[in-house]
């Protein structure tokens, strides 16, 4: 099982309307780690979520969604802090911009004292999004990664500037995690935030030099590039689709990546043994999954049979 660590919230999509004095919203359960956990389960992998859920109505609903999707709730914490809300505005191309309302919220209040003892069923930890940048949960995430004890640790920074606008903080947090990270996935947009002007191949070289085993850089609907510590490189191109919005596309890619890695008994060895063909096939599957998510509204991640059709 992959234990996905980080936020669970509600995305509020603003609906168009003619009355400027009123605002209508479509509320959807979400949060990047929340989506990744559900995505793994929908692809017939196994995942749990480590976060704190509010005991308010929204928190209870988040738990219900996780249970319905088959995500393990063993590592969930209960708190009376409120559920984070994210207002999502889409540009004409369907690219989301997020505004978060999460001060003193359930998912950001986790401390090192809340960290669980990990069971033998946990084969990997996944970290990312604002839970790696906002204290105290970011400090707890770093401590948890340092206790990996041979487990795979994956990271998708998934930067949220509206939560933490200071990129030096994001960069420092990511670099503090690197000694523990085995798999790193990042979008070109986030790469530009972290290391302005640094090309993807140079970034991959930097990360591999820091000890990462597998680096993946995604460029929206254009390409997905991968590099391994053994010197293997591959590129995949997602299919062209009609994009409704891109909400959840990166989370879908991450879920598909972890699901495929989780099929191996020894994930570290599997990464080390990858050749160009196997790396390219893995990236292509992830790109197809992400493209499918883009064809529907919100983070509606695909199920495995949908990707096996045709």
C-alpha positions as CSV (number, residue, x, y, z in Angstrom):
1,X,0.0,0.0,0.0
2,X,1.1,3.6,-0.7
3,X,0.4,6.0,2.1
4,X,-0.5,9.3,0.6
5,X,0.3,12.2,3.0
6,X,-1.3,15.6,2.8
7,X,-4.4,17.7,2.4
8,X,-8.0,16.8,1.9
9,X,-10.4,19.7,1.2
10,X,-13.3,20.9,-0.8
11,X,-12.8,22.7,-4.2
12,X,-15.5,25.3,-4.8
13,X,-15.9,25.8,-8.6
14,X,-17.5,29.2,-9.3
15,X,-20.5,28.8,-11.6
16,X,-21.3,31.5,-14.2
17,X,-24.3,33.6,-13.6
18,X,-25.9,36.9,-14.6
19,X,-26.4,38.3,-11.1
20,X,-23.3,40.2,-10.0
21,X,-24.5,40.2,-6.4
22,X,-24.6,36.4,-6.2
23,X,-22.0,33.7,-6.4
24,X,-22.9,30.1,-7.0
25,X,-20.5,27.2,-6.4
26,X,-20.2,23.6,-7.3
27,X,-18.4,21.9,-4.3
28,X,-16.2,18.9,-5.0
29,X,-14.1,16.8,-2.6
30,X,-10.4,17.2,-3.5
31,X,-6.9,18.1,-2.5
32,X,-3.9,16.8,-4.4
33,X,-3.0,13.9,-2.0
34,X,-6.7,13.1,-1.6
35,X,-7.0,12.8,-5.4
36,X,-3.8,10.7,-5.7
37,X,-5.0,8.2,-3.1
38,X,-8.4,7.8,-4.9
39,X,-6.6,7.6,-8.2
40,X,-4.5,4.7,-7.2
41,X,-7.5,2.8,-5.9
42,X,-9.5,3.5,-9.1
43,X,-6.5,2.0,-11.1
44,X,-6.8,-1.1,-8.9
45,X,-3.8,-0.3,-6.7
46,X,-3.9,0.0,-2.9
47,X,-3.6,3.3,-1.1
48,X,-4.3,4.9,2.2
49,X,-4.4,8.6,3.2
50,X,-2.6,10.2,6.2
51,X,-4.1,13.5,7.0
52,X,-6.4,15.1,9.6
53,X,-10.1,15.4,8.8
54,X,-12.4,17.8,10.6
55,X,-15.3,16.4,12.5
56,X,-17.5,19.0,10.8
57,X,-20.0,18.1,8.1
58,X,-17.4,18.6,5.3
59,X,-14.8,16.5,7.0
60,X,-17.3,13.7,7.6
61,X,-18.2,13.8,3.9
62,X,-14.5,13.6,2.9
63,X,-14.2,10.4,5.0
64,X,-17.3,9.0,3.4
65,X,-15.8,9.6,-0.1
66,X,-12.6,7.9,0.9
67,X,-14.4,4.9,2.3
68,X,-16.5,4.6,-0.8
69,X,-13.4,4.6,-3.1
70,X,-11.7,1.9,-1.0
71,X,-8.9,4.1,0.3
72,X,-7.6,2.9,3.7
73,X,-8.7,5.2,6.5
74,X,-6.5,3.6,9.1
75,X,-4.1,6.5,9.2
76,X,-6.7,9.3,9.3
77,X,-6.8,11.6,12.3
78,X,-9.9,13.4,13.7
79,X,-9.8,17.1,14.7
80,X,-12.2,19.8,15.5
81,X,-10.3,22.2,13.3
82,X,-12.2,23.3,10.2
83,X,-12.0,21.8,6.7
84,X,-9.9,23.7,4.1
85,X,-11.8,25.3,1.2
86,X,-10.3,26.1,-2.2
87,X,-12.0,28.4,-4.6
88,X,-11.2,27.4,-8.2
89,X,-11.4,29.7,-11.1
90,X,-10.8,28.4,-14.6
91,X,-9.2,30.4,-17.5
92,X,-10.5,30.0,-21.1
93,X,-8.2,26.9,-21.6
94,X,-9.5,25.2,-18.5
95,X,-6.4,25.8,-16.4
96,X,-7.3,26.3,-12.8
97,X,-6.2,29.1,-10.4
98,X,-6.7,28.3,-6.7
99,X,-7.5,30.5,-3.7
100,X,-7.2,28.6,-0.4
101,X,-9.1,29.3,2.8
102,X,-7.2,27.1,5.3
103,X,-5.9,29.0,8.3
104,X,-5.9,26.8,11.4
105,X,-7.5,24.1,9.3
106,X,-7.6,20.3,9.9
107,X,-5.0,19.3,7.2
108,X,-2.3,21.9,8.1
109,X,-2.4,21.4,11.8
110,X,-0.7,18.0,12.0
111,X,2.5,18.0,14.1
112,X,5.3,15.5,14.6
113,X,3.5,14.2,17.7
114,X,0.7,13.1,15.4
115,X,2.9,10.9,13.2
116,X,1.8,7.2,13.2
117,X,3.8,4.0,13.5
118,X,3.7,2.6,10.0
119,X,2.5,-0.9,9.5
120,X,4.2,-3.5,7.3
121,X,1.5,-3.0,4.7
122,X,2.9,0.5,3.9
123,X,5.4,0.0,1.0
124,X,5.7,3.7,0.1
125,X,5.0,7.2,1.2
126,X,3.9,10.0,-1.2
127,X,4.3,13.7,-0.3
128,X,3.4,16.9,-2.0
129,X,1.5,20.1,-2.4
130,X,1.1,22.7,0.4
131,X,1.5,20.0,3.1
132,X,5.2,20.1,2.4
133,X,5.5,23.9,2.7
134,X,3.2,25.1,5.5
135,X,4.1,24.5,9.2
136,X,3.5,22.5,11.3
137,X,2.4,19.8,8.8
138,X,5.5,20.4,6.6
139,X,7.8,19.6,9.5
140,X,5.8,16.5,10.3
141,X,6.1,15.4,6.6
142,X,9.9,15.8,6.7
143,X,10.1,13.7,9.8
144,X,7.9,11.0,8.4
145,X,10.0,10.8,5.3
146,X,13.1,10.5,7.4
147,X,11.6,7.4,9.0
148,X,11.1,5.6,5.6
149,X,13.0,2.5,6.7
150,X,13.5,1.2,3.2
151,X,10.1,2.2,1.9
152,X,9.8,4.2,-1.4
153,X,9.3,7.9,-0.9
154,X,7.8,9.9,-3.8
155,X,7.4,13.6,-4.1
156,X,5.3,15.9,-6.4
157,X,5.9,19.5,-5.2
158,X,2.6,20.6,-6.8
159,X,3.3,24.2,-5.8
160,X,0.4,26.4,-4.5
161,X,1.6,30.0,-4.5
162,X,-1.6,31.3,-3.1
163,X,-1.0,29.2,0.1
164,X,2.8,30.1,0.3
165,X,3.9,32.7,-2.1
166,X,7.6,32.6,-1.1
167,X,9.4,30.3,-3.5
168,X,12.5,30.3,-1.3
169,X,10.4,28.4,1.3
170,X,9.2,25.9,-1.3
171,X,12.7,25.4,-2.6
172,X,14.1,24.9,0.9
173,X,11.4,22.4,1.8
174,X,11.9,20.4,-1.4
175,X,15.6,20.3,-0.9
176,X,15.3,19.2,2.7
177,X,13.2,16.3,1.5
178,X,15.5,15.2,-1.3
179,X,17.8,13.0,0.8
180,X,14.8,10.8,1.4
181,X,13.1,10.9,-2.0
182,X,13.3,8.1,-4.5
183,X,10.8,9.2,-7.1
184,X,10.3,12.9,-8.0
185,X,7.6,14.1,-10.4
186,X,7.2,17.7,-11.3
187,X,5.5,19.9,-13.9
188,X,7.4,22.4,-16.0
189,X,5.3,25.1,-14.4
190,X,6.4,24.1,-10.9
191,X,10.0,23.7,-12.2
192,X,10.0,27.3,-13.3
193,X,8.7,28.3,-9.9
194,X,11.4,26.4,-8.1
195,X,14.4,26.9,-10.4
196,X,13.7,29.7,-12.9
197,X,15.3,29.1,-16.3
198,X,16.6,25.6,-15.5
199,X,15.8,23.2,-18.3
200,X,14.2,19.8,-17.5
201,X,17.3,17.7,-18.4
202,X,19.5,19.9,-16.2
203,X,17.0,19.6,-13.4
204,X,16.9,15.8,-13.8
205,X,20.7,15.7,-13.5
206,X,20.6,17.8,-10.4
207,X,17.9,15.6,-8.7
208,X,19.6,12.3,-9.7
209,X,22.9,13.7,-8.3
210,X,21.0,14.3,-5.0
211,X,20.1,10.6,-4.9
212,X,16.7,10.5,-6.5
213,X,16.2,7.2,-8.5
214,X,13.5,8.3,-10.9
215,X,12.8,11.9,-12.1
216,X,9.7,12.7,-14.2
217,X,9.0,16.1,-15.7
218,X,5.6,16.7,-17.3
219,X,4.8,19.5,-19.7
220,X,1.0,19.7,-19.8
221,X,-0.4,18.1,-22.9
222,X,2.9,18.2,-24.7
223,X,5.3,15.6,-23.2
224,X,6.3,13.6,-20.2
225,X,10.0,13.0,-19.8
226,X,11.7,10.5,-17.5
227,X,15.2,9.8,-16.3
228,X,16.6,7.1,-14.0
229,X,19.7,7.0,-11.9
230,X,21.0,4.2,-14.2
231,X,21.1,6.6,-17.1
232,X,17.9,5.6,-18.9
233,X,15.9,8.4,-20.6
234,X,12.5,8.2,-22.3
235,X,9.7,10.6,-23.5
236,X,6.0,10.0,-23.9
237,X,3.4,12.1,-25.7
238,X,-0.2,12.2,-24.4
239,X,-3.1,11.8,-26.8
240,X,-4.8,14.9,-28.1
241,X,-8.2,15.3,-26.4
242,X,-10.8,18.0,-26.0
243,X,-9.9,19.6,-22.7
244,X,-12.7,20.5,-20.4
245,X,-10.3,21.5,-17.7
246,X,-7.0,20.3,-16.3
247,X,-8.0,20.0,-12.7
248,X,-6.6,16.7,-11.3
249,X,-4.5,15.9,-14.4
250,X,-1.2,16.0,-12.5
251,X,-2.7,14.0,-9.6
252,X,-3.9,11.4,-12.2
253,X,-0.4,11.2,-13.6
254,X,1.1,10.7,-10.2
255,X,-1.5,8.0,-9.2
256,X,-0.8,6.1,-12.4
257,X,2.9,6.3,-11.8
258,X,2.6,4.9,-8.3
259,X,0.1,2.2,-9.3
260,X,2.5,0.9,-11.9
261,X,5.5,1.0,-9.6
262,X,3.5,-0.8,-7.0
263,X,3.0,-3.8,-9.2
264,X,6.7,-4.8,-8.5
265,X,7.7,-6.7,-5.4
266,X,10.9,-4.7,-5.2
267,X,10.2,-1.2,-6.4
268,X,13.7,0.1,-6.0
269,X,15.1,-2.8,-8.0
270,X,12.4,-2.4,-10.7
271,X,13.4,1.2,-11.2
272,X,17.1,0.3,-11.4
273,X,16.4,-2.3,-14.1
274,X,14.2,-0.1,-16.3
275,X,15.1,0.1,-19.9
276,X,14.0,2.7,-22.4
277,X,11.0,0.7,-23.5
278,X,9.6,0.0,-20.0
279,X,10.1,3.6,-18.9
280,X,8.5,4.9,-22.0
281,X,5.5,2.6,-21.6
282,X,5.1,3.6,-18.0
283,X,5.1,7.3,-18.9
284,X,2.7,6.7,-21.8
285,X,0.2,5.0,-19.6
286,X,0.4,8.0,-17.1
287,X,0.0,10.5,-19.9
288,X,-3.1,8.7,-21.3
289,X,-4.6,8.6,-17.8
290,X,-4.0,12.3,-17.3
291,X,-5.4,13.2,-20.7
292,X,-8.6,11.3,-19.9
293,X,-9.1,13.3,-16.7
294,X,-8.8,16.5,-18.8
295,X,-11.9,15.5,-20.8
296,X,-14.3,15.9,-17.9
297,X,-14.9,18.5,-15.2
298,X,-12.9,18.5,-12.1
299,X,-10.7,15.9,-10.6
300,X,-12.7,12.9,-11.9
301,X,-9.8,10.4,-12.1
302,X,-10.1,7.4,-14.4
303,X,-10.7,3.8,-13.6
304,X,-8.5,1.1,-15.0
305,X,-11.1,-0.4,-17.4
306,X,-11.4,3.0,-19.1
307,X,-7.7,2.9,-19.9
308,X,-7.9,-0.6,-21.2
309,X,-10.7,0.1,-23.7
310,X,-9.6,0.0,-27.3
